[in-house]
Amino acid sequence: MSSHDLIVIGGGVVGSSLAQALAGDFSRILLLDAHDGHSTDASSAALGALSAHLDEGEQVPLGEMLQLSLDLFRNWISGLSELSGVRIPLLSTGLIRAAVDETELSRLADEVLPVLRRRGVEAWLLDGEQVRRREPLVGPGVMGGLLTDQDLAVEPEKLMSALRLILNRNRRVELRTEAAAEVGSTRTGAFVVLEDGRRLQADKVVIAAGHRSAELLNLPQGALLPIKGQAVEYAPGVFGGKRLSVVCDTLIQNGGGIEAAIALPRPDGRVVAGVTFEENRGDTEPTGEGRAALLRSLSRVFPGVERLPVNRHWAGVRPASKDGVPVLGYADEHQRIYAATGHGGSGILLAPITARLAAKAVTESEPAADERRCLDLCRPDRFSSRLLERSPREG
């Protein structure tokens, strides 16, 4: 039996950020990562758009938490760059939500813009020509759009490389490529059972295992679900030598359903674009059907994009919750097992505030008033009055 101060399950951006944030408070931290943080996880497979109000109108309650994290992001990235020696470019791109039909343009004007203004977010409604002046790569089929200028873009692979370097250099943190099969708690501590049957003891455990967290948390079925997303990358110069400078996103009504497309630049001129939303799919196999679907939507904003050579095509799995809000808080009666999951497609953006909130909880520090509102929103027991209850195995 092995004993640690803290075990973090999950080596993606949330788990790694939390381990890094707590390395000064605990002498023995174990980070368990089933896949060694490679491209199959949501963090490395993400696009990296940092848009705090992309879903305003649909997910209004989450807006404050997203904005709080965005406000932390520049200093957070700067600190990680300094500690790791890895340059992590942060692009000030802004965001254009492009409308390719009257229905979407009306939604942006009548539903989304008022919410943004109530929140004090600067936003401008543009006609088609104004959109194209702001981003010349946008095609003539775009009727207008909504512009916000505080949005950022980061390259997730560089962010994850920096975090992994920092953790590898810290003698208080141990990284293992192993999967957890069970977690549980008693009044005096917590335990983790690995897939090979070995049992690890800890004072506390944080579950940040992405969509795999559902296997470890005793939440009602369907409270957490995997959503597969596919994306593509274009090489520099593929758009006739022009560079994309603004993150462009669109929602398209399609036969009663909704398709989404988003494109964002990399510092070297590459363009990444996606994404599909394949609910209850936990595999990371890119498919021709998924690629065709995302290119079809993308071509409504960037005509001809479906005929351009694709540099890379990949898939990842987002850890989503039933109500679109993260699951953040203690999930057992003994307050030994802390859940930090369910971030959907906002895991990269929400990493700084999640690490701060979880670190305060684990170290029993008092959250600020705005942080308390975030924690109340994300309570695990909102899905059920029954907290996680497991009978500990005899060691």
JOFENDA-V704390 format. One record per residue. N is the residue number from 0. NEAR is the number of other ideal C-beta (glycine too) atoms within 8 Angstrom. Layout:
# JOFENDA-V704390
N;NEAR / N;NEAR
This chain:
# JOFENDA-V704390
0;6 / 1;7 / 2;7 / 3;13 / 4;9 / 5;16 / 6;15 / 7;14 / 8;15 / 9;16 / 10;14 / 11;16 / 12;13 / 13;18 / 14;17 / 15;16 / 16;13 / 17;16 / 18;14 / 19;14 / 20;10 / 21;13 / 22;12 / 23;3 / 24;7 / 25;9 / 26;4 / 27;10 / 28;15 / 29;14 / 30;15 / 31;15 / 32;14 / 33;10 / 34;9 / 35;6 / 36;12 / 37;7 / 38;8 / 39;9 / 40;14 / 41;13 / 42;15 / 43;14 / 44;15 / 45;11 / 46;11 / 47;12 / 48;12 / 49;12 / 50;11 / 51;13 / 52;13 / 53;9 / 54;8 / 55;13 / 56;8 / 57;6 / 58;9 / 59;8 / 60;7 / 61;12 / 62;13 / 63;11 / 64;13 / 65;13 / 66;12 / 67;12 / 68;15 / 69;12 / 70;6 / 71;11 / 72;14 / 73;7 / 74;7 / 75;10 / 76;12 / 77;8 / 78;8 / 79;15 / 80;12 / 81;7 / 82;8 / 83;11 / 84;6 / 85;10 / 86;5 / 87;12 / 88;8 / 89;10 / 90;9 / 91;6 / 92;12 / 93;12 / 94;15 / 95;16 / 96;13 / 97;13 / 98;15 / 99;11 / 100;9 / 101;7 / 102;7 / 103;13 / 104;12 / 105;8 / 106;11 / 107;15 / 108;10 / 109;7 / 110;9 / 111;12 / 112;12 / 113;8 / 114;13 / 115;13 / 116;9 / 117;6 / 118;11 / 119;4 / 120;12 / 121;6 / 122;10 / 123;6 / 124;10 / 125;12 / 126;7 / 127;10 / 128;6 / 129;9 / 130;16 / 131;11 / 132;6 / 133;10 / 134;11 / 135;6 / 136;9 / 137;12 / 138;9 / 139;6 / 140;8 / 141;16 / 142;10 / 143;13 / 144;13 / 145;15 / 146;14 / 147;13 / 148;8 / 149;9 / 150;13 / 151;11 / 152;13 / 153;15 / 154;11 / 155;14 / 156;7 / 157;12 / 158;16 / 159;14 / 160;10 / 161;14 / 162;14 / 163;12 / 164;11 / 165;12 / 166;14 / 167;8 / 168;5 / 169;9 / 170;3 / 171;8 / 172;13 / 173;8 / 174;10 / 175;8 / 176;7 / 177;10 / 178;7 / 179;14 / 180;6 / 181;8 / 182;14 / 183;13 / 184;15 / 185;10 / 186;3 / 187;3 / 188;9 / 189;17 / 190;16 / 191;14 / 192;13 / 193;13 / 194;7 / 195;5 / 196;6 / 197;7 / 198;11 / 199;14 / 200;11 / 201;15 / 202;8 / 203;12 / 204;16 / 205;17 / 206;16 / 207;14 / 208;15 / 209;14 / 210;15 / 211;10 / 212;18 / 213;10 / 214;6 / 215;11 / 216;14 / 217;8 / 218;12 / 219;6 / 220;3 / 221;6 / 222;11 / 223;15 / 224;11 / 225;12 / 226;15 / 227;15 / 228;15 / 229;16 / 230;15 / 231;15 / 232;12 / 233;13 / 234;8 / 235;7 / 236;7 / 237;9 / 238;12 / 239;4 / 240;4 / 241;7 / 242;7 / 243;12 / 244;6 / 245;10 / 246;15 / 247;16 / 248;15 / 249;16 / 250;9 / 251;13 / 252;9 / 253;8 / 254;3 / 255;4 / 256;6 / 257;7 / 258;10 / 259;11 / 260;15 / 261;13 / 262;13 / 263;15 / 264;13 / 265;9 / 266;7 / 267;5 / 268;9 / 269;11 / 270;13 / 271;13 / 272;15 / 273;12 / 274;12 / 275;10 / 276;7 / 277;10 / 278;8 / 279;7 / 280;9 / 281;7 / 282;7 / 283;11 / 284;5 / 285;9 / 286;8 / 287;5 / 288;6 / 289;13 / 290;13 / 291;9 / 292;10 / 293;16 / 294;11 / 295;10 / 296;13 / 297;13 / 298;11 / 299;12 / 300;14 / 301;12 / 302;7 / 303;7 / 304;10 / 305;9 / 306;4 / 307;9 / 308;6 / 309;9 / 310;9 / 311;6 / 312;9 / 313;11 / 314;14 / 315;15 / 316;18 / 317;14 / 318;17 / 319;14 / 320;13 / 321;9 / 322;5 / 323;10 / 324;11 / 325;14 / 326;17 / 327;14 / 328;12 / 329;11 / 330;15 / 331;14 / 332;7 / 333;9 / 334;5 / 335;12 / 336;16 / 337;13 / 338;15 / 339;14 / 340;16 / 341;13 / 342;12 / 343;12 / 344;10 / 345;10 / 346;17 / 347;13 / 348;12 / 349;14 / 350;13 / 351;11 / 352;13 / 353;16 / 354;13 / 355;11 / 356;13 / 357;14 / 358;13 / 359;12 / 360;13 / 361;12 / 362;8 / 363;5 / 364;7 / 365;4 / 366;10 / 367;6 / 368;6 / 369;8 / 370;13 / 371;9 / 372;9 / 373;14 / 374;13 / 375;7 / 376;10 / 377;12 / 378;9 / 379;15 / 380;10 / 381;5 / 382;8 / 383;7 / 384;3 / 385;6 / 386;10 / 387;12 / 388;8 / 389;10 / 390;5 / 391;8 / 392;8 / 393;3 / 394;6
